[in-house]
Amino acid sequence: MKKQAYLIFVILFSFILQSQSPVQPDPLKTKNMLLKTNRLLGMNHMAVKNGKTFTGDFGRGVQYERYAKKLYLAKEYKKAAQFSFRAREFSVASLLANKAKPTSDGTFTTEEKMLVSPLPELSDMDKELTEQNIPLPTDQDLLAGNLDITI
């Protein structure tokens, strides 16, 4: 009887763990997600340079992507994907503010959405960036130099 109860517990526990996110992050999926975001931020760089509309979203996108890169290199793939996802959201907002149309890199696939699920609240992510001392660059500062987001 104890063995049956233990077996049921193990099965239920593993089912609960797997139901957290149907797609498990791995290095390749996460790297592809970061690369898409990097390309979009590169496009964003040109759009802000030309449009001169400084909303702060470009800086936040780069901040989030820099931290995503750091997490990826530390093999924290799920968190890296989540921060890259948010970076792409900021980049799209900045592109639209600068009257530029996002490329297909600005869209999220179903797999990417499942990969980052459940997505933490922005306030929690901002708090983590502050705790990790990841600086928030201004849009204007980023126009002058390297974005430092390549993997």
C-alpha positions in Angstrom: 0.0 0.0 0.0 2.8 2.4 0.8 4.5 1.7 -2.5 1.3 2.5 -4.4 0.8 5.7 -2.5 4.5 6.7 -3.1 4.2 5.8 -6.8 1.0 7.9 -7.2 2.7 10.8 -5.3 5.8 10.7 -7.6 3.6 10.6 -10.8 1.5 13.5 -9.6 4.5 15.5 -8.6 6.3 15.0 -11.9 3.1 15.9 -13.7 2.8 19.2 -11.8 6.4 20.0 -12.5 5.9 19.4 -16.2 2.7 21.4 -16.4 4.5 24.6 -15.3 5.8 25.2 -18.9 4.9 22.8 -21.7 8.1 23.7 -23.6 11.3 23.3 -21.6 14.0 25.8 -22.3 17.2 24.5 -23.8 20.4 26.3 -25.1 19.4 26.2 -28.8 15.8 27.5 -28.3 17.0 30.2 -25.9 19.9 31.2 -28.2 17.5 31.5 -31.2 15.2 33.7 -29.1 18.1 36.0 -28.0 19.3 36.2 -31.6 15.8 37.3 -32.8 15.7 39.9 -30.1 19.3 41.1 -31.0 18.3 41.6 -34.7 15.2 43.5 -33.7 17.2 45.7 -31.3 19.7 46.4 -34.1 16.9 47.5 -36.3 15.6 49.6 -33.4 19.0 51.3 -33.1 18.7 52.6 -36.7 15.0 53.6 -36.1 15.8 55.7 -33.0 18.9 57.2 -34.8 16.6 58.3 -37.7 13.4 59.0 -35.8 14.9 60.8 -32.8 11.9 59.7 -30.6 13.4 58.9 -27.2 10.8 57.0 -25.2 13.2 55.0 -23.0 11.9 51.8 -24.4 15.0 51.2 -26.5 17.2 51.6 -23.4 15.0 49.2 -21.4 15.1 46.7 -24.2 18.9 46.8 -24.3 19.1 46.5 -20.5 16.8 43.5 -20.5 18.7 41.9 -23.4 22.1 42.4 -21.7 20.8 40.6 -18.6 19.3 37.9 -20.8 22.7 37.4 -22.4 24.3 37.2 -18.9 21.7 34.6 -17.8 22.1 32.6 -21.0 25.9 32.4 -20.4 25.2 31.3 -16.8 22.9 28.5 -18.3 19.8 29.9 -16.8 17.8 29.4 -20.0 14.3 30.0 -18.9 15.0 33.3 -17.2 17.2 34.3 -20.2 14.2 33.6 -22.5 11.9 35.6 -20.2 14.1 38.7 -20.2 14.7 38.5 -23.9 10.9 38.3 -24.5 10.4 41.5 -22.5 13.3 43.1 -24.3 11.6 42.4 -27.6 8.4 44.0 -26.3 10.2 47.1 -25.4 12.0 47.2 -28.8 8.7 46.9 -30.6 7.2 49.8 -28.6 10.3 51.9 -29.4 10.1 51.0 -33.1 6.4 52.0 -33.3 7.2 55.3 -31.5 9.8 56.0 -34.2 7.3 55.2 -36.9 9.2 52.1 -38.0 7.5 48.8 -38.8 8.9 45.8 -36.8 10.1 42.9 -38.9 9.0 39.3 -38.3 11.6 39.2 -35.5 9.1 41.4 -33.5 6.5 38.7 -33.4 6.4 35.9 -30.9 5.9 32.3 -31.9 3.6 30.0 -29.9 6.6 28.0 -28.8 8.3 31.2 -27.5 5.2 32.1 -25.6 5.1 28.7 -24.0 8.9 28.8 -23.3 8.6 31.9 -21.2 5.3 30.9 -19.5 4.6 31.9 -16.8 6.1 35.3 -17.5 7.1 37.3 -14.4 5.6 40.7 -13.7 7.7 43.7 -15.0 8.0 45.1 -11.5 9.7 41.8 -10.4 12.0 41.8 -13.4 12.9 45.5 -12.8 13.7 44.7 -9.2 16.0 41.8 -10.2 17.8 44.1 -12.7 18.4 46.6 -9.9 19.6 43.9 -7.5 22.0 42.6 -10.1 23.3 46.2 -10.9 22.4 46.0 -14.6 22.5 49.7 -15.6 19.7 51.3 -17.6 21.2 53.1 -20.6 19.4 56.0 -22.1 18.2 55.9 -25.7 20.6 58.8 -26.5 23.6 57.0 -25.0 23.0 53.9 -27.1 23.1 55.8 -30.3 26.8 56.5 -29.9 28.1 53.0 -29.4 28.0 49.2 -29.3 24.8 47.7 -27.8 26.8 44.9 -26.1 24.1 42.2 -26.7 25.8 39.8 -29.0 26.2 36.2 -27.8 
